[in-house]
């Protein structure tokens, strides 16, 4: 049985916010897929409110797809401290950082959450634009490190 990569990370010693390349997978035909841990909040100390995280998920999914090619998925972490970004290719964290920060700045100007309706979302009543923007402000103020231990 394969180990779960994120279970191998010592969550007590990382320093959020950060962007971490979790893994690079190569398919049978040579296709490459990169997965990132985009950590907004300190594990075991903080957690997103669900409506704010859900809102930020919609906003980031919309904004990042307009800036990065090959996004497969942006998924919230079950622990509610960040998101996983999965993208085609062998991509480095610095390539994600600038696009993420640009997207977050755009989110601060958002007037509504994309796909916030019962047709496009399975829980459209549990979205908070205000909350998403508050977490966005904090993350931008702190800045995303490319070193999970907070040292640049």
VENVEN-V34961 format. One record per residue. N is the residue number from 1. RES is the residue in one small letter. PSI is psi in whole degrees, 0 to 359 (* if undefined). Layout:
# VENVEN-V34961
N,RES,PSI  N,RES,PSI
This chain:
# VENVEN-V34961
1,x,133  2,x,148  3,x,150  4,x,118  5,x,313  6,x,339  7,x,346  8,x,351  9,x,131  10,x,100  11,x,349  12,x,338  13,x,356  14,x,158  15,x,104  16,x,155  17,x,147  18,x,168  19,x,124  20,x,133  21,x,110  22,x,314  23,x,160  24,x,120  25,x,142  26,x,123  27,x,174  28,x,332  29,x,10  30,x,358  31,x,140  32,x,142  33,x,131  34,x,139  35,x,134  36,x,146  37,x,110  38,x,96  39,x,116  40,x,321  41,x,153  42,x,121  43,x,141  44,x,9  45,x,327  46,x,161  47,x,143  48,x,145  49,x,146  50,x,319  51,x,321  52,x,316  53,x,318  54,x,317  55,x,316  56,x,324  57,x,311  58,x,313  59,x,314  60,x,318  61,x,318  62,x,309  63,x,313  64,x,324  65,x,335  66,x,349  67,x,332  68,x,132  69,x,148  70,x,15  71,x,128  72,x,313  73,x,149  74,x,118  75,x,136  76,x,145  77,x,143  78,x,331  79,x,353  80,x,38  81,x,354  82,x,202  83,x,154  84,x,134  85,x,125  86,x,130  87,x,145  88,x,142  89,x,171  90,x,96  91,x,144  92,x,154  93,x,323  94,x,333  95,x,331  96,x,322  97,x,309  98,x,321  99,x,323  100,x,311  101,x,321  102,x,314  103,x,320  104,x,322  105,x,322  106,x,322  107,x,326  108,x,339  109,x,359  110,x,140  111,x,342  112,x,165  113,x,127  114,x,144  115,x,32  116,x,65  117,x,164  118,x,343  119,x,318  120,x,351  121,x,139  122,x,352  123,x,55  124,x,343  125,x,347  126,x,64  127,x,139  128,x,110  129,x,316  130,x,310  131,x,318  132,x,318  133,x,324  134,x,315  135,x,324  136,x,314  137,x,315  138,x,317  139,x,318  140,x,322  141,x,317  142,x,323  143,x,144  144,x,124  145,x,152  146,x,3  147,x,121  148,x,348  149,x,7  150,x,1  151,x,133  152,x,*
